[in-house]
Amino acid sequence: MSAGVLKLVIRNAEGLKNVETFGCSDPYVKVVVHGNKEVARTKFIDDTLNPYWNETHYLILTTLAEPLNLTIFDANLNKDKLLGNVVFECSTLNEKPIQDSM
């Protein structure tokens, strides 16, 4: 049983920290829900601290009680580095089904 389908638009990020020794970070967003299940990922944008993805993802949510985690990583060959994280409480969709920004 599902709670519904969430249309998630990931537009951009600004002023990310640079974790690279040479050049800039190569950021991408990983979307995790239902504990630790990755349900979407953006492409990585090469060498920028102000990435613009403008990607739309459709997610099937089984409950609105669990949060949606959006984590920005710097893509690397060996191990990706954490740049930032935001948690969206899906329960707010009950009161306001259409939300434009975080």
C-alpha positions as CSV (number, residue, x, y, z in Angstrom):
1,M,0.0,0.0,0.0
2,S,1.3,3.5,-0.8
3,A,0.6,6.9,0.6
4,G,1.1,8.4,-2.9
5,V,3.5,9.6,-5.4
6,L,5.7,12.6,-4.6
7,K,7.0,14.8,-7.4
8,L,10.4,16.1,-6.2
9,V,12.1,18.8,-8.2
10,I,15.8,19.3,-7.2
11,R,16.8,22.7,-8.7
12,N,20.1,23.9,-7.4
13,A,22.4,24.6,-4.4
14,E,24.5,27.7,-3.7
15,G,27.7,28.3,-1.8
16,L,28.6,24.7,-1.1
17,K,31.9,24.1,0.8
18,N,34.8,23.0,-1.2
19,V,36.3,19.7,0.0
20,E,38.8,19.4,-2.9
21,T,42.5,20.1,-2.8
22,F,42.6,21.1,-6.5
23,G,39.6,22.5,-8.3
24,C,36.1,22.5,-6.8
25,S,33.7,19.8,-5.6
26,D,31.6,17.7,-8.1
27,P,28.2,17.7,-6.3
28,Y,25.3,15.4,-6.6
29,V,22.2,14.8,-4.4
30,K,21.2,11.4,-3.0
31,V,17.5,11.0,-1.9
32,V,16.9,8.5,0.9
33,V,13.5,7.5,2.4
34,H,12.2,4.6,4.4
35,G,15.2,4.4,6.7
36,N,18.2,4.0,4.4
37,K,16.7,3.2,1.0
38,E,18.1,5.4,-1.8
39,V,15.2,6.2,-4.1
40,A,16.8,8.8,-6.4
41,R,20.0,10.5,-7.3
42,T,20.9,13.5,-9.5
43,K,23.7,13.6,-12.0
44,F,26.9,15.1,-10.6
45,I,27.9,18.5,-11.8
46,D,31.6,18.9,-12.5
47,D,33.8,21.4,-10.6
48,T,31.3,23.8,-9.0
49,L,30.1,25.1,-5.7
50,N,26.8,26.4,-7.1
51,P,25.3,23.3,-9.0
52,Y,22.2,23.6,-11.1
53,W,20.5,20.2,-11.6
54,N,16.8,21.1,-12.4
55,E,15.9,17.4,-12.2
56,T,12.4,15.9,-11.5
57,H,12.0,12.6,-9.7
58,Y,8.8,10.8,-8.9
59,L,8.9,8.8,-5.7
60,I,6.4,6.3,-4.4
61,L,5.9,6.9,-0.6
62,T,4.5,4.1,1.5
63,T,4.0,6.5,4.5
64,L,4.1,10.2,5.2
65,A,5.4,9.5,8.8
66,E,9.0,9.0,7.7
67,P,11.3,11.9,6.6
68,L,12.9,12.4,3.2
69,N,16.6,12.9,3.4
70,L,18.4,14.9,0.7
71,T,22.2,14.6,1.0
72,I,24.7,16.4,-1.2
73,F,28.0,14.6,-1.8
74,D,31.2,15.4,-3.7
75,A,31.7,12.7,-6.3
76,N,35.1,11.1,-6.1
77,L,36.7,7.9,-7.5
78,N,37.5,6.4,-4.1
79,K,34.9,7.7,-1.6
80,D,32.4,10.4,-2.0
81,K,32.6,13.2,0.6
82,L,29.6,14.7,2.5
83,L,28.8,18.4,1.6
84,G,25.5,18.9,3.3
85,N,22.1,17.4,4.2
86,V,18.5,18.5,4.6
87,V,15.6,16.6,6.1
88,F,12.1,17.1,4.8
89,E,9.2,16.0,7.0
90,C,6.8,14.3,4.7
91,S,4.0,14.6,7.3
92,T,3.7,18.3,6.3
93,L,2.3,17.1,3.0
94,N,-1.0,16.3,4.7
95,E,-1.6,19.9,5.5
96,K,0.0,21.4,2.4
97,P,0.3,19.0,-0.5
98,I,2.1,21.5,-2.8
99,Q,5.3,23.0,-1.5
100,D,7.7,25.1,-3.5
101,S,10.9,25.5,-1.6
102,M,13.0,24.5,1.4
